[in-house]
Amino acid sequence: MNLFRFALDNLYRRPARTMLTVSAIALGIAAVVALTSIAWGFEASWQRANDARGTDLIVTRMASENTMPSPFRAEQVQQVVSQLPHVQEVVGLLSEMLTVSQDAPPMFVFGWVHGSYLWEHLKLQEGRWPNKSNEQVVVIGTLAGEMLHKKVGDTVEIEGRIFPVVGIFESPALVENGALILTLDQAQQVTDKPGKVNVLNIKVDSDTGEADLARIKEQVKTSLPGFMAITSGELVSKNAVVRISKAMSNATILIAGLVGALVVFNTMLMSINERTREIGILLALGWQRATIMKLIVSEAMILSLVGGVLGILLGVGIAWGLEHIELMRGKIDAIFSVPFFFAVLGLSVVLGVSGGAYPAFKASRLLPSSALRQE
């Protein structure tokens, strides 16, 4: 009988303890998988939205790290930015999370400049786009339409104002599919923020290189005190929600690692105490102390690997469930990858080795004569 089979048989003989240990590890790993995938997914969703719009740089307040950057008056800032070299178009954007139905959770409402490049990446599924900047109409994403149970010709109420739904669109970005879009003028009126935007989107010409982008950033910083020009990735990384979710994910990894290692440690230590006589017999039969250590560590690794696989499956299920609850639909898109799953399994192996190391060493130090006297 090989060592691996021997380790499996030892675990099989104690099914209750084995299942409890595997379950504890699986729960910890599931928390790691779910929180990490959601944190990455939230960041990627906003990154995908900005990239899909074709925005090269974003101008925002320097100190703004809120979920939605702090609104500011755009006219003067826009004039300065539009005169910089290589800048092709400067477009304001206003974003808010508002209640648009008593039967649905708060949803993102975007205000975009009518006729700007921001609309170009959207694919109209039904209806039409707004005809002019002051037209009091709204277009909604396909996911938003499902959540609100609205179609072209229906109306939605935003901040006490009624807007006819004139179009339904599809976007490459989940965040936009679950959102409503007004013209910027209408969004500013609805939110009582005349002339204000959260960010200015900059589109540069095709000849612009990295050095040119760096110069634009520096020029914005020097000519507009209190403002900065950054890439969409830099803006998303500064987002308070993204930073908090990443911090929670890292804390969960640390806690799950410590708890998992302690669970494995406790299980293997109890197993050794119960099997002292058995280990003494193996030593008396000529087993090497190194082989005893390998046996105990193998049992610990089997427990942690099985728990890791089950935890990955459970974590994927939890993340999928969170994506589809009413409050979170259209706001997060969990990201999974094969390297991430291998990293999680690697964490499981570390848990097994760290939790089983001391019990394995203790078992290998047993004296056969003393062990055989144990009942």
N, C-alpha and C positions, 0 to 999 in steps of 0.2 A: 504494500500500500504506500503510495507516495505521500509526501508531506502535505500537499494541498488537500487531498482527499481526507487525510487524517484530521486536518483542521476543520473541514466541513462537517465531518462526523461529530467532532466535539461540540460544534455549535448546534447541530441538529438535535443532540441529546438534551439540550436546554432550550426548548423552543420559546418559552415565555420570556426568558431574559433576552434571548437573541432578538425576538420581535420588538420588545420594548426599546432596546438599544438602537436597532435599525430605525424605529419610528422616531426616536428623539433626534437622530442624525438627519433623517429625511426632512423633518420639520425645519431644522436649522438651515439646511441646504435650500429648501423651498423658499424660505424667507429671503435668502441671498439672491436666488435666481429671480424671484418676482420683483423685488425692489430694485435690483440692479438693471434689469431689462426695462423697467418702467422709467427709471431715471435716464438711461440712455435714450429710450424712445421719446421721452418728452423733449429732450434736447434736439434729437434728430428731426422731430416733427417740425419744430420751429425753423431749424436750419434748412430743411427741405422746402418750407414755404418761402423763405427768403431767396433761396437759390432758384426756385421755380419762377419767381417774379423777374429774374434777370438783374437783380440789384447788385452793384459792385461794391458800393460803400454806403454806410448809413450814418447820418449825422444825428446826434442826440445830445442831451445834457450830459456833462462830464460826470456828475455825481449820481446819475439815475441808474439804479440797479434793481428797480422794482420789476414786478411781473410785467407791467406795462410801463415803458419809460414815461417820465413826467412830461405832460403836455407843455408846449411853449408856443409863443407867437412866431409864425413861420415867415412872415413877409420879409423882414430885414435879413434874417439868416439866409433865406432862399436867394435873395438878390446877391449876396456876397458869394455864396457857393456856386451859383450859376455862372459867375464870371471867371472861375478858376480854369486853368488850362486842362484840356482833355474832357471836361465835363460836358456831356451831351444833353442830359435831361435831369432835372431835379424835381422830385414829386413828393408832396406831403402825404402822410398816412396817419389816420387817427384810429386807434383800436380801443374798444371797451368791452367788458363782459357785462351784459345786461339781461334782465328778465324779459322775455318776449312772449311768454305763455305761462299761465298758471299750472299747466300740466307738464311743463318741461323745465329742466334745470337751466340756470343762466347760460347764455351762449355768447360766443364772440361776435361782435358787430364791428365790421371794418368800414371805414370811410376812405374811399379812393378818389383821386382826382379824375373827373370825367374825361375820357379820351386819352388817358395816359398809358404808358407801356405796361403798367401793373395789370391791366385787364387781358393782355395778349396771351398769357399762358393758360387762361381758363377756356374750357370747352363748353359751349352753350348746348344743353340737352333739350330744353324746351323754351318757348317764349322768345324774349328779346332782351337786349341790354337797355339801360336808361338812355333816353334820347338827348337829354341835356342835364347840366349840372344842378339845376334847381328843380328837377322833376321829383316829386315826392313818391318814389317807388323803391322797391327793394328786390334784389335777386338773392337767391338762397342756394347753398350747396346741396348736393344730392342727399348727403347724410342728414343735414339740417331739415330737409323736406320730410324725410322719414320720421325724424324725432318729433317734428311739429305737426305731422300729418297734414302738410300743406302742399298745394299744387298751384300751377299758374292760374291766376284769376281769383285766388283766395286772398285774404288780408291778414296781416300780423300787426300787433300793437307794440310799439317800441316807445317806452317812456311816455305813455299816454297819447301817442300819435298813431294814427292808422296808416299803414303803408300797404298798397296793393302789391302782390307778388307778380312780377312781370316776366321773370325768367328763373330757370333752374340750371345750374352749371355743375361741371365736374372739374376738380383740380388735382394735380399730382400730389398735393399736400393734404394730409388728413385734416389738419387744423382748419384749412379753408373749406373743405367739404362739409364740415360741421358748423359753418359760420354763415352769417348774413352780411351782404355788402350793399352799402348805400354810396351815393356820390359823397365826396368830402364835404361839400356845402351842406347837404342834408344831415350828415353825421354830426357836424359842428353845431347845427341848430338843435338837434335832438338832445345832445349832451350838454348844451349850453356852454360851448367852448368856441365862440366865434373866432376865426382866424388862427386857431391853435391846432397843432399836430403832435403826435408822439415822437415821430421820427421824420427825417427827410431822406428819401431814397435817391441815391445818385447812380445814374447810368453813365459810364464813360465810353469814349469812342474805341474802336477796335484796335487802334495803334497804341493804346495805353499799356505800359509794362509795370512790373512790380515797383520799380524805382519811381515811376510817375505816381502810382498810388500812394507811396510813402510820402512824396512831396505834397500831394493833396491833403493827406492827414496832417502834416506839419503846418501847412498854410491855414487850414481850418482852426487848428489849435492856437496859432498866433493871431489870426485876424478876428476870431470870434471867441473871446474869453468865456470860459464856462461851458464851451461846446467841444465835441470831438468827433472825428470821422473814423469809423471802425468798420471792419468787415462784419458780415452777418454772423459768422462763427464767433467772433469776439463779443458781439452783442449778446448772443445766446449764452455764452459761457459766463457772462456777468449777471445773467438773470437770477434773481433771488430764489425763485422756485427751483431752478435747475441746480443751484448751489446747495440748497437745503436737501433736495432729493438725493444728490450725490453724497452729501455728508451722512444722511440716514443710511444709504446703501453701504458706505464704508463702515459705519458703526455696527450695522447688522452683520457684516462679514466678520468683524472682530469678535462680537458677542457670540455668534454662531460657532466660530472657531474655538473659542474658549470652552463653551458649553459642550460642544461635540467631543473635544479632547478629554474633558473631565468625565463625560459619560462613558467613553471607551475605556479610560483609565480605571474607573470604578468597576465596570463590567469584567475587565480582564483580571483585576486584582482579586475580586470575589471568586472568579473562576479558578484562579491559581490556589486560593485558600481551600477551595472545595476539592481540588485535584492534587493535593500535595502527595498523597500516597501513590497516585497514578504516575506523577512525574518522577517520584523516587524509583518506581519499578522500571521506567524507561531508562533512567540513568544507570540503574543496576544492570540492565540488559546491554549496556554499552553505548547508549545514545550520547553523542557529544553535547557538551553544554551549549555550543553554538547552534546545534540543531534544535535544542529546546527553545532557545531564543527565537529562532526562525519560525518555529511552530506557533508561539504566542503572538509574534508580530503578524504572522500570516492570518491568524484568526481575527486580530484587530483590523487588519486591512480589508478582509472579506466583509466584516460588519460595516466598515465605513464606506466601502465601494458600493455595496448593495443599498445602503442608506443614501449615498450620493445619487445613484441612478433613480431611485424612487423620488428623491427630493427634487431632481431636475424635472421629472414628469409632473410632480405636484406643483412645482413653481411655475411651470408653463401654464398649467391649468388655472392657477390663481391669477396670473397676469392676464390671461385671456378673459377670465371672469371680470376682472377690474376694468378692462377695456370696454366691456359691454354693459356695465351697469349704467343706469341713466345719467348719473351725475358726471361720469367720466367719458362718455361716448363723444368722439370727435375732438378730444383734447389730448389723449395719449395714444401712442402706437408702440407697444413694447417691441424691443429689438432682441432677437436671438441670433446666435451665430455658433458655428461648429467650434471655433477656437475658444469661445466663452464656455461652452459645455465641457471642453477638455480641461479648461482652467478650473472649473468647478470640481471635476473629478480629481484633478490634481490636489485641490484643497481637501477633498475627502481622503486621499492617500496620506496627506500630511497629518490629518486628524488621526488616522489609524496608526501611523508610525509614532507620533508624539504621545498618543494615549496608551499605546502598547509597549513603549520602550522600557519604562521602569518595571512594570509587571514581568516582562520577558527577562529582564536582568535579574529580578528577584527569583524567578523560577529557576534560572540557570545556576544560581548560587546554592540551591538546596543540596544538602548532603544526603545521599541515598539512605544511609543508616538511620538518620533522623526522620526522613520522609516516610520510610516504611513503617515506622512506629506509630504514625498518625492514623487515627480511625476515621 
